[in-house]
């Protein structure tokens, strides 16, 4: 029986472990943390259900539905409340609802008349020739500068906690680039792709009664009981003639050694070069795998009595364009999106602070971060008084950016795999950080 070692028990690692198990391989997963799931962690604190990483799973194709069904999670999945279809942005200090129909597009103040006319001209813009342009250049070229400032910029801060100027369209949104290259227009391509095989008629926004951590937890339940080794950090990997020799360090600082036929490394980019790699061909390429840019991000949870918040909270939440010069990236109306996220007559707000835009704010002390978030909510949501519940979760290296160096990371992974049989790399720094990408993760 082939012995396969998976390094990292994040969602990508668990997916590869499950596939290897299905193929009849003997699987061992080595994870330095005390729980599996990576950033997918959920906790109940004082009656509030908090997701420390992704809050939702956006499902757009049938393949992801089938994966959830295979894991026995589809029956437990919760669809977002209908009111979560409403999305807001901040413009001139006020929350503006984004349009979701032609009539609302015409009447919405989210763009000026000139901005709307420029947006409607997208089908007449010729396709670009630079496949390596930034997301900012792509959006500005196809949709206009105002759409970049008040749609693209806040959206990218919500997805990647990054600026669109730092991201590569080829790696961050390859589907949009394909629509332009194939159909000559994003809008034309979107209309034609609605009937694409396997695509759902309407995207579903899902979570689970106990939060997003149910996803990795259920995958672990489908693996043999002795597959997962927690509190086990890989410190050295040596490539020998016919196998891979791995030395680990557990919580008690006891060294253990084991050999495997195959090795799949799914560690975050910044952890790959923390391992001592011995006997590896093209070892210098490990440095390229480790160059993904991550910015610090603080997730701030505030719980209020419902009567303390004047805004109806009738939506998914709001995002803040950089031009608005505020101190937060956006806020989710967590208790609106899914039921069971807050005690009765309470509301839960999840706010993002820092990212590429203002990394220094994510490193402030807790009282300072709570104060700045409370001040922003007082102005934007008309909150009254202090929240009765407060908590901060910090991610010093939050999201690997799909920037212009992502292609180099993928190429480095391919060369390392070709030169070292039995070694494979995967992970969000190579396949993208979106949860569907991790669920469908493949070897680069």
GICORDA-V622912 format. One record per residue. PHI is phi in whole degrees, 0 to 359 (NA if undefined). PSI is psi in whole degrees, 0 to 359 (* if undefined). OMEGA is omega as a letter, one per 40 degrees, with the letter a starting at -180 (none if undefined). Layout:
# GICORDA-V622912
phi=PHI psi=PSI omega=OMEGA
phi=PHI psi=PSI omega=OMEGA
This chain:
# GICORDA-V622912
phi=NA psi=133 omega=i
phi=292 psi=130 omega=i
phi=262 psi=117 omega=a
phi=243 psi=130 omega=i
phi=252 psi=128 omega=i
phi=253 psi=123 omega=i
phi=261 psi=114 omega=a
phi=107 psi=122 omega=a
phi=252 psi=33 omega=i
phi=288 psi=183 omega=a
phi=301 psi=318 omega=i
phi=297 psi=316 omega=i
phi=298 psi=319 omega=a
phi=293 psi=323 omega=i
phi=298 psi=315 omega=i
phi=294 psi=325 omega=i
phi=295 psi=317 omega=i
phi=296 psi=319 omega=i
phi=297 psi=316 omega=i
phi=297 psi=320 omega=i
phi=297 psi=318 omega=i
phi=297 psi=332 omega=i
phi=275 psi=4 omega=i
phi=86 psi=13 omega=i
phi=274 psi=152 omega=i
phi=273 psi=115 omega=a
phi=254 psi=137 omega=i
phi=231 psi=130 omega=i
phi=248 psi=125 omega=a
phi=254 psi=122 omega=a
phi=227 psi=127 omega=a
phi=286 psi=333 omega=a
phi=281 psi=171 omega=a
phi=271 psi=354 omega=i
phi=223 psi=151 omega=i
phi=277 psi=169 omega=i
phi=111 psi=349 omega=a
phi=61 psi=235 omega=a
phi=282 psi=350 omega=i
phi=279 psi=86 omega=i
phi=233 psi=137 omega=i
phi=230 psi=138 omega=a
phi=222 psi=143 omega=i
phi=261 psi=120 omega=a
phi=228 psi=117 omega=i
phi=53 psi=38 omega=i
phi=89 psi=355 omega=i
phi=259 psi=141 omega=i
phi=258 psi=116 omega=a
phi=249 psi=131 omega=i
phi=260 psi=123 omega=a
phi=275 psi=345 omega=i
phi=238 psi=233 omega=i
phi=298 psi=139 omega=i
phi=264 psi=341 omega=a
phi=216 psi=163 omega=i
phi=240 psi=115 omega=i
phi=269 psi=118 omega=a
phi=249 psi=121 omega=a
phi=241 psi=351 omega=a
phi=223 psi=161 omega=a
phi=292 psi=332 omega=a
phi=300 psi=317 omega=i
phi=293 psi=322 omega=i
phi=301 psi=317 omega=a
phi=293 psi=324 omega=i
phi=297 psi=314 omega=i
phi=297 psi=321 omega=i
phi=294 psi=320 omega=i
phi=299 psi=322 omega=i
phi=279 psi=359 omega=a
phi=74 psi=23 omega=a
phi=255 psi=346 omega=a
phi=297 psi=322 omega=a
phi=291 psi=337 omega=i
phi=268 psi=349 omega=a
phi=295 psi=140 omega=i
phi=251 psi=127 omega=i
phi=280 psi=145 omega=i
phi=299 psi=149 omega=i
phi=300 psi=145 omega=a
phi=306 psi=328 omega=a
phi=293 psi=342 omega=i
phi=290 psi=351 omega=i
phi=294 psi=337 omega=i
phi=283 psi=130 omega=i
phi=236 psi=146 omega=a
phi=236 psi=151 omega=i
phi=234 psi=163 omega=i
phi=264 psi=127 omega=i
phi=222 psi=123 omega=a
phi=53 psi=42 omega=i
phi=78 psi=9 omega=i
phi=231 psi=151 omega=i
phi=280 psi=124 omega=a
phi=244 psi=128 omega=i
phi=288 psi=133 omega=i
phi=285 psi=143 omega=a
phi=290 psi=147 omega=i
phi=228 psi=17 omega=i
phi=203 psi=168 omega=a
phi=297 psi=318 omega=a
phi=295 psi=319 omega=i
phi=289 psi=331 omega=i
phi=297 psi=319 omega=a
phi=293 psi=320 omega=a
phi=268 psi=342 omega=a
phi=291 psi=139 omega=i
phi=272 psi=14 omega=a
phi=293 psi=334 omega=i
phi=230 psi=153 omega=i
phi=288 psi=170 omega=i
phi=301 psi=317 omega=i
phi=297 psi=321 omega=i
phi=295 psi=322 omega=i
phi=292 psi=318 omega=i
phi=296 psi=321 omega=i
phi=295 psi=321 omega=i
phi=296 psi=317 omega=a
phi=291 psi=343 omega=i
phi=276 psi=1 omega=a
phi=307 psi=317 omega=a
phi=298 psi=343 omega=a
phi=261 psi=1 omega=i
phi=275 psi=127 omega=a
phi=295 psi=152 omega=i
phi=295 psi=144 omega=i
phi=281 psi=164 omega=a
phi=251 psi=348 omega=a
phi=266 psi=101 omega=a
phi=285 psi=352 omega=a
phi=254 psi=16 omega=a
phi=288 psi=162 omega=a
phi=286 psi=162 omega=i
phi=299 psi=323 omega=i
phi=298 psi=313 omega=a
phi=295 psi=320 omega=a
phi=297 psi=310 omega=a
phi=295 psi=315 omega=a
phi=298 psi=318 omega=a
phi=293 psi=318 omega=a
phi=271 psi=326 omega=a
phi=244 psi=345 omega=i
phi=106 psi=159 omega=a
phi=295 psi=322 omega=a
phi=293 psi=322 omega=i
phi=296 psi=324 omega=i
phi=296 psi=313 omega=a
phi=291 psi=322 omega=a
phi=247 psi=5 omega=i
phi=228 psi=300 omega=a
phi=297 psi=312 omega=a
phi=299 psi=308 omega=i
phi=293 psi=325 omega=i
phi=298 psi=315 omega=a
phi=293 psi=328 omega=i
phi=292 psi=331 omega=i
phi=281 psi=326 omega=a
phi=275 psi=312 omega=a
phi=243 psi=359 omega=a
phi=52 psi=40 omega=a
phi=223 psi=168 omega=i
phi=270 psi=145 omega=a
phi=296 psi=337 omega=i
phi=293 psi=337 omega=a
phi=269 psi=351 omega=a
phi=255 psi=149 omega=i
phi=265 psi=128 omega=i
phi=297 psi=327 omega=a
phi=294 psi=329 omega=a
phi=257 psi=327 omega=a
phi=280 psi=318 omega=a
phi=221 psi=65 omega=a
phi=300 psi=331 omega=a
phi=295 psi=322 omega=i
phi=294 psi=319 omega=i
phi=297 psi=320 omega=i
phi=295 psi=321 omega=i
phi=299 psi=316 omega=i
phi=295 psi=314 omega=a
phi=291 psi=327 omega=a
phi=274 psi=318 omega=a
phi=250 psi=353 omega=a
phi=80 psi=358 omega=a
phi=199 psi=141 omega=i
phi=295 psi=311 omega=a
phi=297 psi=316 omega=i
phi=299 psi=316 omega=a
phi=295 psi=321 omega=i
phi=296 psi=321 omega=i
phi=296 psi=319 omega=a
phi=285 psi=331 omega=a
phi=277 psi=356 omega=i
phi=300 psi=331 omega=a
phi=262 psi=13 omega=i
phi=298 psi=133 omega=a
phi=304 psi=134 omega=i
phi=87 psi=350 omega=a
phi=274 psi=132 omega=i
phi=289 psi=146 omega=i
phi=302 psi=327 omega=i
phi=214 psi=135 omega=i
phi=297 psi=144 omega=i
phi=249 psi=138 omega=i
phi=251 psi=115 omega=a
phi=239 psi=156 omega=i
phi=208 psi=197 omega=a
phi=222 psi=158 omega=a
phi=306 psi=326 omega=i
phi=256 psi=20 omega=i
phi=91 psi=179 omega=a
phi=291 psi=344 omega=i
phi=292 psi=345 omega=i
phi=301 psi=328 omega=a
phi=298 psi=301 omega=i
phi=294 psi=327 omega=a
phi=298 psi=320 omega=a
phi=290 psi=324 omega=i
phi=296 psi=318 omega=i
phi=300 psi=321 omega=a
phi=296 psi=337 omega=a
phi=271 psi=356 omega=i
phi=260 psi=159 omega=i
phi=304 psi=147 omega=a
phi=302 psi=329 omega=a
phi=265 psi=13 omega=a
phi=287 psi=321 omega=a
phi=261 psi=126 omega=i
phi=245 psi=106 omega=a
phi=272 psi=168 omega=a
phi=52 psi=36 omega=a
phi=232 psi=107 omega=a
phi=261 psi=132 omega=i
phi=280 psi=124 omega=a
phi=250 psi=335 omega=a
phi=211 psi=138 omega=i
phi=232 psi=127 omega=i
phi=238 psi=129 omega=i
phi=273 psi=116 omega=i
phi=255 psi=185 omega=a
phi=298 psi=315 omega=a
phi=234 psi=4 omega=a
phi=203 psi=177 omega=a
phi=245 psi=124 omega=a
phi=260 psi=123 omega=a
phi=238 psi=132 omega=i
phi=250 psi=131 omega=a
phi=237 psi=162 omega=i
phi=231 psi=121 omega=a
phi=264 psi=183 omega=a
phi=301 psi=328 omega=i
phi=277 psi=5 omega=a
phi=63 psi=30 omega=i
phi=268 psi=130 omega=i
phi=277 psi=136 omega=i
phi=230 psi=150 omega=a
phi=230 psi=142 omega=i
phi=206 psi=157 omega=i
phi=241 psi=148 omega=a
phi=221 psi=157 omega=i
phi=279 psi=324 omega=a
phi=229 psi=153 omega=a
phi=223 psi=127 omega=i
phi=239 psi=114 omega=a
phi=263 psi=117 omega=i
phi=242 psi=21 omega=a
phi=295 psi=153 omega=i
phi=303 psi=151 omega=a
phi=309 psi=316 omega=a
phi=286 psi=353 omega=i
phi=259 psi=348 omega=a
phi=298 psi=318 omega=a
phi=274 psi=6 omega=i
phi=280 psi=347 omega=i
phi=272 psi=144 omega=i
phi=274 psi=114 omega=a
phi=261 psi=124 omega=a
phi=240 psi=144 omega=i
phi=70 psi=15 omega=a
phi=270 psi=136 omega=i
phi=279 psi=141 omega=a
phi=62 psi=41 omega=a
phi=302 psi=329 omega=a
phi=298 psi=340 omega=a
phi=286 psi=346 omega=i
phi=301 psi=325 omega=i
phi=298 psi=322 omega=i
phi=291 psi=325 omega=i
phi=295 psi=337 omega=a
phi=262 psi=12 omega=a
phi=262 psi=8 omega=a
phi=299 psi=137 omega=a
phi=276 psi=131 omega=i
phi=231 psi=137 omega=i
phi=249 psi=151 omega=i
phi=289 psi=146 omega=a
phi=218 psi=135 omega=i
phi=248 psi=129 omega=i
phi=261 psi=123 omega=a
phi=244 psi=122 omega=a
phi=252 psi=123 omega=i
phi=236 psi=130 omega=i
phi=249 psi=130 omega=a
phi=237 psi=156 omega=i
phi=295 psi=141 omega=a
phi=305 psi=323 omega=a
phi=289 psi=349 omega=i
phi=279 psi=349 omega=a
phi=246 psi=116 omega=a
phi=285 psi=326 omega=a
phi=296 psi=140 omega=a
phi=293 psi=347 omega=a
phi=53 psi=40 omega=a
phi=267 psi=60 omega=a
phi=184 psi=188 omega=i
phi=285 psi=326 omega=a
phi=148 psi=194 omega=i
phi=224 psi=153 omega=i
phi=241 psi=155 omega=a
phi=244 psi=115 omega=i
phi=298 psi=147 omega=a
phi=300 psi=329 omega=a
phi=296 psi=342 omega=a
phi=281 psi=348 omega=i
phi=54 psi=51 omega=i
phi=251 psi=176 omega=a
phi=256 psi=10 omega=i
phi=229 psi=157 omega=i
phi=272 psi=331 omega=a
phi=164 psi=172 omega=a
phi=221 psi=135 omega=i
phi=266 psi=139 omega=i
phi=272 psi=74 omega=a
phi=303 psi=319 omega=a
phi=284 psi=348 omega=i
phi=275 psi=320 omega=a
phi=298 psi=313 omega=i
phi=226 psi=146 omega=i
phi=287 psi=161 omega=i
phi=80 psi=12 omega=a
phi=267 psi=347 omega=a
phi=214 psi=154 omega=i
phi=299 psi=166 omega=a
phi=301 psi=137 omega=i
phi=66 psi=18 omega=i
phi=241 psi=161 omega=i
phi=231 psi=150 omega=i
phi=242 psi=127 omega=i
phi=245 psi=130 omega=i
phi=246 psi=118 omega=a
phi=241 psi=144 omega=a
phi=250 psi=129 omega=a
phi=231 psi=134 omega=i
phi=110 psi=238 omega=a
phi=69 psi=193 omega=a
phi=296 psi=328 omega=a
phi=295 psi=314 omega=a
phi=218 psi=66 omega=a
phi=301 psi=330 omega=a
phi=294 psi=331 omega=a
phi=292 psi=329 omega=i
phi=291 psi=345 omega=a
phi=256 psi=6 omega=i
phi=292 psi=163 omega=i
phi=289 psi=163 omega=a
phi=304 psi=311 omega=a
phi=302 psi=321 omega=a
phi=294 psi=318 omega=i
phi=295 psi=315 omega=i
phi=302 psi=318 omega=a
phi=295 psi=317 omega=a
phi=291 psi=323 omega=i
phi=293 psi=317 omega=i
phi=299 psi=320 omega=i
phi=294 psi=319 omega=i
phi=296 psi=318 omega=a
phi=291 psi=326 omega=i
phi=298 psi=324 omega=a
phi=277 psi=318 omega=a
phi=273 psi=324 omega=a
phi=250 psi=357 omega=a
phi=56 psi=47 omega=i
phi=286 psi=150 omega=a
phi=238 psi=119 omega=i
phi=84 psi=189 omega=a
phi=265 psi=151 omega=i
phi=291 psi=144 omega=i
phi=278 psi=344 omega=i
phi=232 psi=133 omega=i
phi=217 psi=136 omega=i
phi=203 psi=148 omega=i
phi=232 psi=135 omega=i
phi=240 psi=129 omega=a
phi=249 psi=137 omega=i
phi=239 psi=98 omega=a
phi=301 psi=326 omega=i
phi=232 psi=95 omega=a
phi=277 psi=293 omega=a
phi=232 psi=126 omega=i
phi=290 psi=125 omega=a
phi=281 psi=133 omega=i
phi=281 psi=73 omega=a
phi=265 psi=192 omega=a
phi=290 psi=346 omega=i
phi=271 psi=357 omega=a
phi=297 psi=323 omega=i
phi=298 psi=322 omega=i
phi=293 psi=322 omega=i
phi=296 psi=318 omega=i
phi=296 psi=318 omega=a
phi=294 psi=321 omega=i
phi=298 psi=318 omega=i
phi=298 psi=319 omega=a
phi=296 psi=316 omega=a
phi=295 psi=315 omega=i
phi=300 psi=319 omega=a
phi=292 psi=319 omega=a
phi=293 psi=325 omega=a
phi=275 psi=346 omega=a
phi=227 psi=83 omega=a
phi=306 psi=137 omega=a
phi=96 psi=351 omega=i
phi=255 psi=134 omega=i
phi=220 psi=153 omega=i
phi=235 psi=144 omega=i
phi=205 psi=176 omega=i
phi=136 psi=170 omega=a
phi=294 psi=336 omega=i
phi=285 psi=351 omega=i
phi=244 psi=324 omega=a
phi=253 psi=355 omega=a
phi=103 psi=146 omega=a
phi=277 psi=350 omega=a
phi=297 psi=141 omega=a
phi=302 psi=317 omega=i
phi=301 psi=325 omega=i
phi=296 psi=321 omega=i
phi=290 psi=321 omega=i
phi=296 psi=326 omega=a
phi=260 psi=16 omega=a
phi=304 psi=138 omega=i
phi=233 psi=169 omega=i
phi=288 psi=137 omega=a
phi=298 psi=* omega=none
